[in-house]
Amino acid sequence: MNSIRSYIIVTIIVAVLLCIFAGCSTPATEVSQPDKSAITEGVMTTSVDNDSKPTSAVSTVFAPDTPVIYCSFKVSGVTEEDLIKASWYYITGETVGKDNELLDEIYTSAQGGQEAYYLAFYKHMPAGGWYKGSYKVVLYVNNTEKLTVPFDVK
């Protein structure tokens, strides 16, 4: 009887020690912080200043021969680890077979330590000019969609 009791006690002690040294305890879960990032004030324009704010008229309609189109917007609540992305799409128009076509994706690292700041992504006119039709620029922080800015080429 003593040998069975000793065997059980030793087995329990070994099991406890294995759990302690092998990490059988419940792992600590990382508490995720709420997403405080925001992209607001998105506009389309043909030029921006050094702070990425529009210097020409804000518009939603551009000519097919517009050399460069900018998407200017305000960024807030980001850190240096955050990634900002702009996806440029041709939605629909006169060009057959191009509906909902992804034209370009542009990435940049966020500027941390600032309350809020403006940023601009741009796209040069394609060879032969912009297709006539509807477009949109979708803006993301860490692959989470934050804002869509539509525009047209007529």
N, C-alpha and C positions, 0 to 999 in steps of 0.2 A: 504494500500500500504506500509506503514511504517512497519507493522508487517511482511509482506512477505520479505521485504528488510532485516529486522533485523534477520528473520529466516534464510535467505540465508547466511548472514554474519556470524552468529553464527555457522551454519553448516560448512562453509569453515574453520573457525578458529578451530573448533573441529577436522575436517579432517586433517588439517595441524599439529595440536598438536599430534594427534594419529600417524601420519606418523613419526614425530620426535621422539616420545617416544617409538614407536613400531618398529623402525628400518626400515621404508619403503624406506629409501634411498638406492641407489644401493650399494651393498656390495663391499668392496675393494677386488680386486682379487690379489691373491698371485702371484708374479712374480717368475716363476720357473727358476732356474739357469741351464745353459746347462750342460750336463753330460760331465765332464772332466776326468772321470775315464778311465783307460786303463790297459789292460793286454797284455804284449808282451813277446817275447823271451821264449815262451813255449817249453820245451824239456822234454824228458823222459830219466830216468837214474836209476841206482840201488843204489845210495847213494848221500847224500847232506851234506854240512857242517852246522855249526850253523847259517849261514846266508841264508840257503836254496839254496845255489848255488851247482851245481853238482860237486862231487868229483871223480866220476867214469866216464867212457866214456859215452857220450850222444849217444843214440841209438834209432832206431825205430823198432828194432826186438829183442825179448827176448825169452829165452827158457821156456818151460812149467814148469820147476822146479825153476824158479827165485823166491827167497824168498820174496823180496819186490820190487815193482816198484814205483818210484817217478815221479811226474809231477812237475817240477820246472819252475817258471815263474816270470816275473818282474811285479810289481804292481805300478801304479802311479795315481795321481789325486784323491785319496780317502780320506775320513775323518773317524773318529771313528764310525760314524753312519752307514757307509756302510757295507754291508754283502757280503762276497766273498764265492762262492760256486763252488765245483767241482762235476760234474756228470760223473761217470765212466760207459761206455757202452761196451757190447760185441756186435759187429756189425754183423759179419757173419763168418762162418768157418765150421769146421768138426762137430760141435755139433748141432744135429737136434733139432728144436723147441726153440732155444735160440737166434735167430736173433733179433737184436735191443733191447736186454734186458738191462734194467737199473740194474747195479750191486751194485752201492752204490752212495750216495750223502753225501758230507762232507762240513760243513759250518765253517766259522770263521769270527770274526769281523775284519775289516780292522784296520791297525795301522795308525792313523792320525798323522799329524805333520811332516811327512817325505816326501821329494821330490819324492823318489821312493825307493822301496825295493824289495827283492826277497822273495818268499813264495813257499812252497812245500806242496803238498798233496801226500799221499802214500796209497797203498793198498797192504796188505799181500796176499801171494799166497793162493788161496782157497784150502780146503782139496782136495787132489787128483790132485793138480796142476792146472795151467792155461789152459783153453780151447785153443786149437790151432785155430787161426783165427785172424780177424781184430778187433781192439778195438779203442775207442777214449775217451778222457777226454774233456768235455766241461766246460769251465770256465766262470763264471758269476760274475758281480757286481750288486747287488740289482735285481737279476733275469733278467738282461739284458745280453744276450750272448756277450762275448768279444773275445773269442779265442777257437778254437778246436785244440787239439793236438792228432793226430792219432799215433797208434803203432800196431805192429803185434806180435803174439806169434807163433813160428815155431819150 
